[in-house]
């Protein structure tokens, strides 16, 4: 590039062109009243994501141009309440210690009565869990 001269013969100082920063597509927020209105909302062709809160139905919709497919991507979001884990009702169950105590008493009664003979020629006893 040749320098340009001012009218008095002095060279004009060279100015480097200012580069414009590449801006990423932003976000556009537009409240809507229904999913139908959100779907009918025009897609922004700059690539900006359009965020559409639907406060009356508890949804947030997003719409953005997909330049690879040429289609608009429409995604609904809904807040979900996490459910607490249910604690099983153990009121119908017997504690292991109570069962072991009952098994010991039952075996003691069997021993007092002479035991109950099973088909193998031995006395049957209630199994107690000992840890």
C-alpha positions, 0 to 999 in steps of 0.5 A, spaced: 500 500 500 502 506 498 502 512 503 497 518 501 500 525 501 497 531 505 496 537 500 503 540 503 507 533 501 507 530 508 505 523 508 499 521 511 499 517 517 497 510 515 491 507 519 490 500 520 483 498 519 479 497 525 477 489 526 470 488 528 469 483 534 465 477 532 459 477 536 456 471 538 449 470 537 445 473 544 439 471 547 432 474 546 427 474 551 419 474 550 414 472 554 408 467 551 401 465 554 402 458 551 406 453 547 402 454 541 404 462 541 411 460 543 411 455 536 408 461 532 414 465 534 418 467 529 425 464 529 431 469 529 436 467 523 442 470 526 442 464 531 440 468 537 436 463 542 429 466 543 427 464 550 420 464 552 417 464 559 410 461 560 409 463 567 401 461 567 403 454 565 410 453 568 414 452 562 420 455 559 421 454 551 427 456 547 427 456 539 434 457 535 436 456 528 440 450 527 444 452 521 447 445 519 439 442 518 436 449 516 431 448 521 428 451 528 430 447 534 424 448 539 425 445 546 420 446 552 422 445 559 418 444 565 420 445 572 420 438 576 419 437 583 424 432 586 420 426 590 422 424 596 424 417 597 419 413 600 421 410 607 417 403 607 412 402 613 416 397 617 410 397 622 408 390 620 414 387 621 418 383 627 424 386 630 430 380 629 431 381 636 424 379 638 424 373 633 430 370 636 427 371 643 421 367 640 425 362 637 429 361 643 423 360 647 420 355 642 426 351 642 426 351 650 419 348 650 420 343 644 426 340 649 422 340 655 416 336 651 422 331 648 422 335 642 419 333 635 422 328 631 422 329 624 423 324 618 431 324 619 430 321 626 433 328 629 429 333 633 426 339 629 428 346 632 427 353 630 433 356 627 435 362 630 439 367 627 446 369 631 451 374 629 
